[in-house]
Amino acid sequence: MLEPENQKPWYRQLWPWILIAIPGSSVIGGVVMIYLAITGSDHLVKDSYYKDGMAINRQLDRDILATKLGVEASIEFDVMEGVIFVILRGVDEYGLVAELFHPTDSARDLKSTLFRENGEKGMFQGSFGAPLDGRWYLELRDLDNEWRLRGRVILPATGAVVIKPTAV
């Protein structure tokens, strides 16, 4: 069989390389995904999910008690300084615990103990020690962990955020 004089070898043609690139890119993508799966952390999945599920009734009791007591909080943030100001109604407490949970990165979760501001009843202040920005889940509870208020907040917030007991 005669070959034309001006025909290039296969490795100098465009089409074989395009056909090789399609499965080749799949192999490279698979290697990258395996690397990410091995080196990435699974901190959003808890090993004790069964125990957590069994404990949910105890958690709901705190929400029910907050509803019975009529607890309500008006919260303001100084996002630059990481300071939280709370006006609490419904109960008389000497201190509170505020926790901010990041929706996707547990390493960014923050916790602060709040104390009465200038000794005034129902007014509390605390600091998270870091600037605040983005979407957070907020939990506010008493020092004895008997009741809690939960809510979502997007910072910086315009004005006060009002948190009421969740409906159970």
N, C-alpha and C positions, 0 to 999 in steps of 0.2 A: 504494500500500500504506500502510495506516495504522500509525503507530507508537504504542505506548502512551505516555501522558503521563508516567509515572513511571520510564521506563527511562533508566538512566545511560549516558553515552558509554562507549566501549570502554575507555578509559584509566582509568576509575574502577571497572572491574570487577576482581575478584580473579583469575579464571582466566587471562586473557591474560598477566598478569604472572608467574604460576606457569609457564606454558608458555614464556615468554621467559627465565625464570631458569635453566631446565635447560641449554639450549645456551650461555647467557651464562656460567654457572659453568664450563663446559668450556673456553670461550675464556680466561677468567681463569686457570684452572689450567694451561693450555698456555703462556700468557705467563710465568707463574711458573716453570715447568719450563725454558723456554728461557733465562730469566735465570739460573737456577741452573747450567745446563749451560755457559753462557758464562763466568760469573764463578767457578765452582768449579774447583779444581785436580784434576789426574789423577795425583797423585804415587804412587798405588799401581800404576800401569801403567808399566813400564819400556820405554824406547825400544829398549834393547839386549837384548831378551828372547832373541833367537837366540844372542848371545854368552854370555848367562847360562846358557842351556841347554847350550851346548857346554862351559862351564867346570864343569858339575856333577860331572864325573868327578874333576876336581882337588879339588873340595870333599869328595867322598866319601873320597878318599885320607886326608884329615886325620881323618875319623871312624874309618877302618880302623886307622890308626896309634894312635889313642887306645885302641882296643880291644886291640890287640897289647901296648901298654905297660901296660894295666890301670889306666888313669887313672880316678880317681873323686874327686868333690868334695862336701863337705858345706858348705852355704852358709847363712849367717844374715844378716839385714838389720836395720839400724836405720832404719826407714822414715821417721821424723821428720827425721833428719839426712841421710839419703841415703847411709849408709855400708854397705859390704858387707864381710863377714868370710868367708874361705874357708879350709877345711882340705882340703889336697890330698894324695891318696895315689896311689902308683904311679910318680911321677916326682919328680925334684929340680929345681926351677926357682927362679930368683932373682926373677922377676916374671911377672905374668899380665895379660891384657887381658880385661875383662868388658864385655860390651855388652848392654844391654836394648833390645829392639825392641818398640815399641808396635804392636799388631796392625792398627790402622786409621789411625794418624796418625804418619807418619815424622818430622814436626817434633818429636815428643816423644821420639825415640830418644836414648839416653844411652850414654856410653862412659867407662870408667875404667881407668886403669892401676893394678894392685895390686902392692904390694911386700911383702916379708917383714915380718911383724909382730915387732918387736923382734929381728930377725935370726934368728928361729926357723925351722927347716926345716919346710916344709909348711904354715905358717900365714901367710895373706896378708890385707891390709886395703887398702881403697881407698874413695874417695868419688865419688859421682855429682854432688854439689853441689846436689841438689834433693830434696825429699821424694818418697817413692815410694809409689804407691798404684795398685791396679788389676791388670789382667792384662797380663803381659809374656812375650815370648820371650827367653830368656837364652842367650848364647853366651859360653863361657869358653875361652880359648886361651892358648898360650904366647906369649912375646914374638917368637919367630921364626916364628910362624904355621905350625908343623909339625903340630900336633894341635889338636883342639877337642872340647869337650863342649857339647851343646845340650839345652835343656829349656824347659818352660813353668813359670811361677811366678805365683801370685796373691798380691799384697801387700795388706795385711800378712799374712805367713805365720805360722802358729803353729808354732814350733820350726824346726829346721834343714831345709833342702831338699837332698835328695841327688840329684846329677846323675851319671849313668853314661853311657858311650858309647852312642850310638844304634846299634841293630842294623842292619847293612848287608846 
